[in-house]
Amino acid sequence: MFYSFRSKIIASFLGVTFLVGIVSLLVGGHLLTKSVLGEARNRVSQDLNAAREMYDNRVRMIEVSLNITTLGYGFIVALKEKDTSDLVFRLGRIAQYGGLDFAGITDEKGQTISRIGSHSIPGKKSQSPNPIVTLALEKKTLASGAVVLSEEFLNSENPQLAERARVDIVPTPGATPAAEKVVTSGLTLSAGVPVLHEGQLLGVLYGGILLNRDEKIVDTVRGTVFRNEEYKGRSIGRATIFLKDVRVATNVPAQDGGRAIGTRVAEDVREHVLEKGERWTKQAMVITDWYITAYEPIKDISDKIVGILGMGVLEEKYVDLRWRTLASFVLITLAGMALATLLGCFLAGRIINPVHRLIRASQQVTEGSLTPDIGPVSSGEMAVLQNTFKEMVAAMGRRRAESQDRLVLSERQASVGRLAAGVAHEINNPLTGVLTYTHMLLRRKDLNEEVRADLQTIAEATERVRKIVKGLLDFSRQTKPDREQVDVNRLISSTMSLMENQALLKGVGMVFKPGHDLHMVNMDRNQFQSVLLNILINALDATKPGDTITFSTANSPVRNEADQEGIEISIADTGCGIPSEHLNKLFDPFFTTKEVGHGTGLGLSVTLGIVQRHGGTIQVASEVGKGSTFAIWVPLEGRVK
Amino acid sequence: MKILVVDDESIVLESCKRVLEDCFEVIPARSADAALEVIRREPVGVILLDIKMPGKDGMSLLREVKEKWPNIPVIVMSGYATNETVEQVSRTEAATFIAKPFTPDELVDAVAKVIEKEGKP
């Protein structure tokens, strides 16, 4: 019983801590995920913006370097005179300064006059279309931006470029299945500047960089945006340029170590970015790692979506952060639970120990001690309990002393009564003799006056003695009942406790079966107690060790002749029983089976008298060898006068 | 007329005899058995019975007498003259009750009353 109390306390503490821990774990974890990953996403978005900026700047750089050239006088002259070698030289210089992969100059019709690269002076055979030039001529102003150039064109500019542009498509899980196996076009950042002199269009200066397999741009982006930050030995940032949905320039590592050129983008990205032209952020598995990625469409000079610009941040760093935080939550919860267990133990002890002691003390009281040891007094409610317990035991002790006194008193009263009755009877016999002979003497006629007078004195004195004896007899019993409302169950309990020790010594058991909701009875408590005691004492005399005397009470369904309600009291013993020839003499005065001097035979007759004076009856049932039962019926309201 | 006096105390037997012998033949009996013997043997007019006697007690003798010889009136004597005993005795079939110690007059009155009642059918 004690262990379950202690474990209940500990269990509830643990339960609370655990619950709190779980809740904060869940809530905290959720908030953490949202904020950390949210932050990461924001970051990637911003990184994409930065990349875009850088991309745009590159385009501008190309623009600027071309533009400035067109303003040079020497250049204009060379163009006018179609001095191809000079133009080649100049183009070379522009390309060098601008870091261009290709550059060329066309005439006013768009025919390339000169270019850097192998076929520097092209022939008149048909040339591949040059979209940037076409647009510049059309708009008659500077055109710049992304341009997809065919393999042919690239080849004619510089076969190395065409070769560089060639990308084998690598099958990628998660991407849309593709029909093509190879990318041959090149994604370029180009610009075309119409050369005007004195209002006359002379030609178009064009140039650009091939993005396919370009490492400078993507690495510069990574360097600038991510500042080459690393986590667990890997760069956390990635930049990619896609031509359609194929990676053509990237620093995403391939499985074999190099760059993942030729791999494709996931289907949902392709759908959202390439087809719908939206910006798209997601957590994605890129080759082997999880990234938080952001993509936006690359539009060419005719505003057509031709590719994707993508940025990715290694998720691992953030994921690890989240797990570490959650782990510390868990640790805190565990620590809390350990603390709760300790606290629970301690607290339970503080409550249980005084309770333990009180239980032991109660057992001591049951065994008879009136000075039980309840240990040191605690504080608060426990102290109140302990003090109340002490008072209760003290009150018990007082009541026990009182009832002992009362027992002694009533025993003494009873024995005085018995003594008085016995003495009175003994005296009355010889007194009869004295009285009769004195009176007989007084009847004689031959007495002289003196003798007569003396005899008279004797007669009067004898009369006095008679009166004294009668008074003594009357005194030894109070006949007038002193009525009050009595709880008969309690009366029986106290009667039983009066004879407890005697019964114990005799080895006879006493059992009480009190009736429920027993009505109160209007009776003389002391007289009725003597009734119960008398029957109980007789029962004790009739029983031997191992026998039992059983008291029971109940509200009676029977009414008496005066139609009064009453209660039944039954005293049953398992003693030697009463022989049937004695049964109808049982209540006769002076009936006794004891020897002279050992019992007056008055007990049961007096008992019956008391019960009858209360308006009740006594019935006896008995069987020799089995035992006897005395059944008392007494009305609630006492005898009707 | 013969009066049977039953009491275990000889002083009581003698006192009764002394008081009644002028008018009656008083037969003493010390015990219930002796009393029964007398009743069986001789025609007894009145029985004076002490209600408390050891052995066969007075009450049972009273019942037996009333059973077997219902016409003989019985006067019960007792050293315990309380209201209860009077009550209890009055419920029996005793003719009357006198309490010890009694004066000769009281005894004679009791006997006279009983005989008078007996006379009336």
Interface residues (C-beta under 8 A of the other chain):
Chain A: A421 A424 H425 E426 I427 N428 N429 P430 L431 T432 G433 V434 L435 T436 Y437 H439 M440 R443 T462 R466 K470 L473 D474 R477 T479 K585 D588 P589 F590 F591 T592 E595 V596 G601 L602 S605 V606 G609
Chain B: E9 I11 V12 E14 S15 C16 R18 V19 I51 K52 P54 D57 G58 M59 S60 G79 Y80 A81 T82 N83 E84 T85 E87 Q88 V89 K100 P101 F102 T103 P104 D105 L107
